[in-house]
Structure formats: C-alpha cells, structure tokens
Amino acid sequence: MSEQPYRLTVLACAASWLMVGLHAPVLHQLMHHGRNPGWAMLAAIALLAAAGVATLVALLKSAPGGGGN
C-alpha cells in the first residue's frame, strides 16, 4: 500500500473507532438501564464497528511504502 492510501486508511480507522466510542453511552443504556435505543442506532454502531475492524485489518496487513506481505 502506498503512503497516501495508508494515511487515509489510518484516518478512517481512527474516525470509525472514535465514533463507536462516542456512541458507547447508548450501549451502556441498553445493557445497564434496559432502555431500547432503537434499531437504527444499533445498526449505525454495528456499521461503524465493522468499518473499524475492516480498516484495522487493512492496516495490519500492510505498511506504508508497500512493506507488507
């Protein structure tokens, strides 16, 4: 992976996990207070987490400058 796509992947990974972290209070309400945040919010959190995992895997598989396997 060249340097520019690598940097964009790093930013996408960081942004995805930041957004998941910002939505953590919704998960707390769901698990500890029995409130229902709605399917749309749960789907959004799941999509953000999936994007975070996908970009993290991409980062682990490659290095800037094409040094990955």
The first five atom37 places (N, CA, C, CB, O) and aatype in JSON, in Angstrom:
{
  "aatype": [12, 15, 6, 5, 14, 18, 1, 10, 16, 19, 10, 0, 4, 0, 0, 15, 17, 10, 12, 19, 7, 10, 8, 0, 14, 19, 10, 8, 5, 10, 12, 8, 8, 7, 1, 2, 14, 7, 17, 0, 12, 10, 0, 0, 9, 0, 10, 10, 0, 0, 0, 7, 19, 0, 16, 10, 19, 0, 10, 10, 11, 15, 0, 14, 7, 7, 7, 7, 2],
  "atom_mask": [
    [1, 1, 1, 1, 1],
    [1, 1, 1, 1, 1],
    [1, 1, 1, 1, 1],
    [1, 1, 1, 1, 1],
    [1, 1, 1, 1, 1],
    [1, 1, 1, 1, 1],
    [1, 1, 1, 1, 1],
    [1, 1, 1, 1, 1],
    [1, 1, 1, 1, 1],
    [1, 1, 1, 1, 1],
    [1, 1, 1, 1, 1],
    [1, 1, 1, 1, 1],
    [1, 1, 1, 1, 1],
    [1, 1, 1, 1, 1],
    [1, 1, 1, 1, 1],
    [1, 1, 1, 1, 1],
    [1, 1, 1, 1, 1],
    [1, 1, 1, 1, 1],
    [1, 1, 1, 1, 1],
    [1, 1, 1, 1, 1],
    [1, 1, 1, 0, 1],
    [1, 1, 1, 1, 1],
    [1, 1, 1, 1, 1],
    [1, 1, 1, 1, 1],
    [1, 1, 1, 1, 1],
    [1, 1, 1, 1, 1],
    [1, 1, 1, 1, 1],
    [1, 1, 1, 1, 1],
    [1, 1, 1, 1, 1],
    [1, 1, 1, 1, 1],
    [1, 1, 1, 1, 1],
    [1, 1, 1, 1, 1],
    [1, 1, 1, 1, 1],
    [1, 1, 1, 0, 1],
    [1, 1, 1, 1, 1],
    [1, 1, 1, 1, 1],
    [1, 1, 1, 1, 1],
    [1, 1, 1, 0, 1],
    [1, 1, 1, 1, 1],
    [1, 1, 1, 1, 1],
    [1, 1, 1, 1, 1],
    [1, 1, 1, 1, 1],
    [1, 1, 1, 1, 1],
    [1, 1, 1, 1, 1],
    [1, 1, 1, 1, 1],
    [1, 1, 1, 1, 1],
    [1, 1, 1, 1, 1],
    [1, 1, 1, 1, 1],
    [1, 1, 1, 1, 1],
    [1, 1, 1, 1, 1],
    [1, 1, 1, 1, 1],
    [1, 1, 1, 0, 1],
    [1, 1, 1, 1, 1],
    [1, 1, 1, 1, 1],
    [1, 1, 1, 1, 1],
    [1, 1, 1, 1, 1],
    [1, 1, 1, 1, 1],
    [1, 1, 1, 1, 1],
    [1, 1, 1, 1, 1],
    [1, 1, 1, 1, 1],
    [1, 1, 1, 1, 1],
    [1, 1, 1, 1, 1],
    [1, 1, 1, 1, 1],
    [1, 1, 1, 1, 1],
    [1, 1, 1, 0, 1],
    [1, 1, 1, 0, 1],
    [1, 1, 1, 0, 1],
    [1, 1, 1, 0, 1],
    [1, 1, 1, 1, 1]
  ],
  "atom_positions": [
    [[0.86, -1.17, 0.0], [0.0, 0.0, 0.0], [0.91, 1.23, 0.0], [-0.99, 0.0, 1.24], [1.86, 1.32, 0.78]],
    [[0.61, 2.17, -0.88], [1.41, 3.38, -0.93], [1.07, 4.29, 0.26], [1.2, 4.13, -2.26], [0.14, 4.0, 1.02]],
    [[1.81, 5.35, 0.4], [1.68, 6.18, 1.6], [0.32, 6.89, 1.69], [2.78, 7.21, 1.62], [-0.27, 6.94, 2.77]],
    [[-0.18, 7.42, 0.59], [-1.46, 8.16, 0.61], [-2.64, 7.26, 1.02], [-1.73, 8.78, -0.76], [-3.38, 7.63, 1.93]],
    [[-2.84, 6.1, 0.37], [-3.94, 5.23, 0.83], [-3.75, 4.75, 2.28], [-4.06, 4.02, -0.09], [-4.72, 4.57, 3.01]],
    [[-2.49, 4.55, 2.68], [-2.24, 4.13, 4.05], [-2.69, 5.2, 5.03], [-0.74, 3.81, 4.25], [-3.32, 4.89, 6.04]],
    [[-2.37, 6.46, 4.74], [-2.78, 7.55, 5.62], [-4.3, 7.67, 5.67], [-2.18, 8.88, 5.14], [-4.87, 7.89, 6.74]],
    [[-4.96, 7.52, 4.53], [-6.42, 7.58, 4.52], [-7.04, 6.42, 5.31], [-6.94, 7.55, 3.07], [-8.06, 6.59, 5.98]],
    [[-6.41, 5.25, 5.23], [-6.9, 4.1, 5.99], [-6.72, 4.33, 7.48], [-6.17, 2.81, 5.56], [-7.59, 3.97, 8.27]],
    [[-5.6, 4.92, 7.87], [-5.37, 5.24, 9.28], [-6.45, 6.21, 9.77], [-3.96, 5.85, 9.5], [-7.01, 6.02, 10.85]],
    [[-6.73, 7.25, 8.98], [-7.76, 8.22, 9.37], [-9.14, 7.57, 9.44], [-7.78, 9.38, 8.38], [-9.9, 7.86, 10.36]],
    [[-9.46, 6.71, 8.49], [-10.77, 6.03, 8.51], [-10.89, 5.13, 9.73], [-10.96, 5.21, 7.22], [-11.95, 5.05, 10.35]],
    [[-9.8, 4.44, 10.07], [-9.81, 3.56, 11.24], [-10.01, 4.37, 12.52], [-8.5, 2.75, 11.32], [-10.84, 4.02, 13.36]],
    [[-9.25, 5.44, 12.65], [-9.36, 6.27, 13.85], [-10.75, 6.9, 13.96], [-8.29, 7.36, 13.84], [-11.32, 6.95, 15.05]],
    [[-11.28, 7.38, 12.86], [-12.61, 8.01, 12.88], [-13.7, 7.0, 13.22], [-12.91, 8.65, 11.53], [-14.62, 7.31, 13.97]],
    [[-13.58, 5.79, 12.69], [-14.58, 4.76, 12.98], [-14.6, 4.42, 14.46], [-14.31, 3.5, 12.16], [-15.67, 4.36, 15.07]],
    [[-13.43, 4.19, 15.04], [-13.38, 3.83, 16.45], [-13.75, 5.0, 17.35], [-12.0, 3.32, 16.82], [-14.31, 4.8, 18.43]],
    [[-13.45, 6.23, 16.91], [-13.88, 7.41, 17.66], [-15.4, 7.49, 17.7], [-13.29, 8.69, 17.04], [-15.98, 7.74, 18.76]],
    [[-16.04, 7.27, 16.57], [-17.5, 7.33, 16.52], [-18.12, 6.21, 17.35], [-17.98, 7.25, 15.07], [-19.14, 6.42, 18.01]],
    [[-17.53, 5.02, 17.33], [-18.03, 3.93, 18.18], [-17.9, 4.33, 19.64], [-17.26, 2.6, 17.91], [-18.82, 4.1, 20.43]],
    [[-16.79, 4.93, 20.01], [-16.59, 5.38, 21.39], [-17.57, 6.46, 21.8], [0.0, 0.0, 0.0], [-18.03, 6.48, 22.94]],
    [[-17.89, 7.36, 20.88], [-18.85, 8.41, 21.19], [-20.26, 7.86, 21.37], [-18.84, 9.46, 20.09], [-21.08, 8.46, 22.07]],
    [[-20.54, 6.72, 20.75], [-21.86, 6.12, 20.89], [-21.91, 5.08, 22.01], [-22.27, 5.48, 19.58], [-22.93, 4.41, 22.19]],
    [[-20.83, 4.93, 22.76], [-20.79, 3.97, 23.86], [-21.86, 4.22, 24.92], [-19.43, 4.01, 24.52], [-22.36, 3.26, 25.49]],
    [[-22.25, 5.49, 25.21], [-23.33, 5.69, 26.18], [-24.64, 5.02, 25.77], [-23.57, 7.16, 26.37], [-25.42, 4.6, 26.63]],
    [[-24.89, 4.91, 24.48], [-26.1, 4.21, 24.01], [-26.01, 2.75, 24.38], [-26.29, 4.37, 22.48], [-27.0, 2.16, 24.83]],
    [[-24.84, 2.15, 24.2], [-24.66, 0.75, 24.58], [-24.78, 0.58, 26.09], [-23.3, 0.24, 24.1], [-25.32, -0.42, 26.56]],
    [[-24.28, 1.54, 26.85], [-24.41, 1.49, 28.3], [-25.88, 1.52, 28.71], [-23.65, 2.67, 28.96], [-26.3, 0.75, 29.58]],
    [[-26.66, 2.4, 28.11], [-28.09, 2.47, 28.42], [-28.79, 1.16, 28.1], [-28.75, 3.63, 27.65], [-29.66, 0.71, 28.84]],
    [[-28.41, 0.56, 26.99], [-29.03, -0.69, 26.57], [-28.74, -1.81, 27.56], [-28.54, -1.08, 25.18], [-29.63, -2.57, 27.93]],
    [[-27.48, -1.91, 27.99], [-27.08, -3.04, 28.82], [-27.41, -2.85, 30.3], [-25.62, -3.29, 28.67], [-27.75, -3.82, 30.97]],
    [[-27.32, -1.64, 30.81], [-27.45, -1.44, 32.25], [-28.78, -0.83, 32.69], [-26.34, -0.57, 32.73], [-29.17, -0.98, 33.85]],
    [[-29.47, -0.15, 31.79], [-30.7, 0.51, 32.19], [-31.94, -0.05, 31.49], [-30.6, 1.97, 31.92], [-33.05, 0.4, 31.74]],
    [[-31.74, -1.03, 30.62], [-32.86, -1.67, 29.96], [-33.6, -0.81, 28.96], [0.0, 0.0, 0.0], [-34.72, -1.13, 28.58]],
    [[-33.01, 0.28, 28.53], [-33.65, 1.15, 27.55], [-33.4, 0.61, 26.15], [-33.14, 2.6, 27.67], [-32.38, -0.03, 25.89]],
    [[-34.32, 0.88, 25.26], [-34.19, 0.45, 23.88], [-33.79, 1.64, 23.02], [-35.51, -0.2, 23.36], [-34.62, 2.53, 22.79]],
    [[-32.53, 1.69, 22.52], [-32.09, 2.84, 21.73], [-32.62, 2.84, 20.3], [-30.6, 2.89, 21.7], [-32.46, 3.83, 19.59]],
    [[-33.23, 1.78, 19.87], [-33.76, 1.7, 18.51], [-32.81, 0.96, 17.58], [0.0, 0.0, 0.0], [-31.59, 0.97, 17.76]],
    [[-33.43, 0.32, 16.59], [-32.65, -0.49, 15.66], [-31.73, 0.35, 14.78], [-33.57, -1.32, 14.8], [-30.65, -0.09, 14.41]],
    [[-32.15, 1.56, 14.45], [-31.32, 2.41, 13.59], [-30.0, 2.76, 14.29], [-32.08, 3.7, 13.21], [-28.95, 2.73, 13.66]],
    [[-30.06, 3.08, 15.57], [-28.84, 3.41, 16.31], [-27.95, 2.19, 16.46], [-29.19, 3.98, 17.7], [-26.73, 2.29, 16.31]],
    [[-28.53, 1.04, 16.75], [-27.74, -0.18, 16.87], [-27.09, -0.55, 15.54], [-28.6, -1.33, 17.38], [-25.95, -1.01, 15.5]],
    [[-27.82, -0.36, 14.44], [-27.27, -0.65, 13.12], [-26.13, 0.31, 12.8], [-28.37, -0.55, 12.03], [-25.12, -0.11, 12.22]],
    [[-26.27, 1.57, 13.16], [-25.2, 2.55, 12.91], [-23.95, 2.18, 13.69], [-25.67, 3.96, 13.29], [-22.84, 2.25, 13.16]],
    [[-24.11, 1.79, 14.94], [-22.96, 1.39, 15.76], [-22.31, 0.14, 15.18], [-23.39, 1.15, 17.22], [-21.08, 0.05, 15.13]],
    [[-23.12, -0.82, 14.74], [-22.57, -2.04, 14.14], [-21.8, -1.74, 12.86], [-23.7, -3.04, 13.85], [-20.74, -2.32, 12.63]],
    [[-22.32, -0.83, 12.03], [-21.62, -0.47, 10.8], [-20.31, 0.25, 11.1], [-22.51, 0.42, 9.93], [-19.3, 0.0, 10.44]],
    [[-20.31, 1.14, 12.09], [-19.08, 1.82, 12.47], [-18.05, 0.84, 13.02], [-19.37, 2.91, 13.51], [-16.86, 0.94, 12.71]],
    [[-18.49, -0.1, 13.82], [-17.57, -1.11, 14.36], [-17.02, -1.99, 13.25], [-18.27, -1.97, 15.43], [-15.84, -2.33, 13.25]],
    [[-17.87, -2.37, 12.29], [-17.41, -3.19, 11.16], [-16.39, -2.41, 10.32], [-18.62, -3.62, 10.28], [-15.39, -2.98, 9.88]],
    [[-16.64, -1.13, 10.11], [-15.67, -0.31, 9.37], [-14.37, -0.2, 10.14], [-16.25, 1.09, 9.11], [-13.29, -0.24, 9.54]],
    [[-14.45, -0.07, 11.45], [-13.24, -0.01, 12.27], [-12.43, -1.29, 12.2], [0.0, 0.0, 0.0], [-11.21, -1.25, 12.08]],
    [[-13.11, -2.42, 12.26], [-12.42, -3.7, 12.18], [-11.8, -3.89, 10.79], [-13.38, -4.87, 12.5], [-10.66, -4.33, 10.67]],
    [[-12.56, -3.55, 9.75], [-12.06, -3.72, 8.38], [-10.83, -2.86, 8.12], [-13.15, -3.37, 7.38], [-9.86, -3.33, 7.52]],
    [[-10.86, -1.62, 8.57], [-9.7, -0.76, 8.35], [-8.51, -1.18, 9.22], [-10.06, 0.7, 8.63], [-7.36, -1.05, 8.81]],
    [[-8.8, -1.67, 10.41], [-7.71, -2.15, 11.26], [-7.03, -3.36, 10.64], [-8.24, -2.5, 12.66], [-5.81, -3.47, 10.67]],
    [[-7.82, -4.27, 10.07], [-7.24, -5.44, 9.39], [-6.4, -4.99, 8.2], [-8.36, -6.41, 8.92], [-5.32, -5.53, 7.96]],
    [[-6.9, -4.0, 7.45], [-6.13, -3.48, 6.31], [-4.81, -2.88, 6.77], [-6.95, -2.42, 5.55], [-3.78, -3.06, 6.11]],
    [[-4.83, -2.18, 7.9], [-3.59, -1.61, 8.42], [-2.61, -2.68, 8.88], [-3.89, -0.67, 9.56], [-1.4, -2.56, 8.66]],
    [[-3.12, -3.71, 9.51], [-2.24, -4.78, 10.0], [-1.64, -5.59, 8.87], [-3.01, -5.69, 10.93], [-0.55, -6.15, 9.02]],
    [[-2.34, -5.67, 7.72], [-1.85, -6.45, 6.6], [-0.83, -5.7, 5.75], [-3.01, -6.86, 5.73], [-0.12, -6.32, 4.95]],
    [[-0.73, -4.39, 5.92], [0.17, -3.62, 5.07], [0.95, -2.62, 5.91], [-0.61, -2.9, 3.96], [0.67, -2.4, 7.09]],
    [[1.91, -2.03, 5.26], [2.71, -0.99, 5.89], [2.91, 0.12, 4.87], [4.1, -1.55, 6.41], [2.81, -0.14, 3.67]],
    [[3.19, 1.34, 5.3], [3.4, 2.41, 4.33], [4.6, 2.09, 3.41], [3.62, 3.75, 5.06], [5.62, 1.57, 3.86]],
    [[4.45, 2.42, 2.14], [5.53, 2.16, 1.2], [5.53, 0.75, 0.64], [0.0, 0.0, 0.0], [6.49, 0.36, -0.03]],
    [[4.49, -0.03, 0.91], [4.39, -1.38, 0.35], [5.24, -2.39, 1.07], [0.0, 0.0, 0.0], [5.62, -3.39, 0.46]],
    [[5.56, -2.19, 2.32], [6.41, -3.12, 3.05], [5.68, -4.32, 3.6], [0.0, 0.0, 0.0], [6.31, -5.18, 4.22]],
    [[4.35, -4.42, 3.39], [3.58, -5.53, 3.93], [3.68, -6.77, 3.08], [0.0, 0.0, 0.0], [4.28, -6.74, 2.0]],
    [[3.1, -7.88, 3.56], [3.12, -9.14, 2.81], [1.99, -9.23, 1.85], [3.08, -10.31, 3.74], [1.85, -10.23, 1.14]]
  ]
}
